[in-house]
Amino acid sequence: MSKRKQYMIGLPGEEISPEQAEAIKNKKEQLAEQEASRSWLRDTKTVIAVFSLLGLLVIGLPIYYWMQLPPARGTISGKVTFDGQPLAGGKITFFPEGKIKEPASGLIDANGQYTVKGCVTGPAKIIIQTFPSPPKPPPGTKAPANEGAKPTGNVQAPVPNDKQKVPADYTDPKTTKLNYTVTAGQQNHDVPVTTGG
């Protein structure tokens, strides 16, 4: 490599002296060393920003995932009474009063006993419904073919209740006076219903 090409560092066609070339080379090396020594850890603003972001991730991600979890649920068992006597058949429904409007229901057996699974925790309104017996076929006609068939799986048929008529106030979540605060897990709650509402 010739000396002329070795020292042509400026603009094309412009020659500089070896001393100037050496000074430029030293200045470039000095700037490169300064740049290398200026790590991001020495820049206070960058350090604060990085650690703030890490802090948000460490705190924010678990909170985000916690908020995405389904709400806690409870299973409620108990006895429904009507004027002091077991309500012989019907349906009980718990209507959550919080943000999640997801009612849970269960059938009431002939002894007034019920179990409702999957109730959202928190305050809830309770409604009670009874079902009349299915109409009997007219004399001389055959019963429908599926009558008397056994249910499959976990299917439960409501117990008909022709004797105890629950007042209308208990059948609507807007008018019922029955309340309960559902907690997570198994719990017991007896529900008294009276003729006077």
PyMOL commands that set and color helices and strands:
alter all, ss='L'
color gray80, all
select helices_A, chain A and resi 3-6+18-37+40-42+44-68+168-171
alter helices_A, ss='H'
color red, helices_A
select strands_A, chain A and resi 73-82+85-86+90-96+104-108+113-120+122-129+179-182+185-188+191-193
alter strands_A, ss='S'
color yellow, strands_A
deselect
rebuild
show_as cartoon
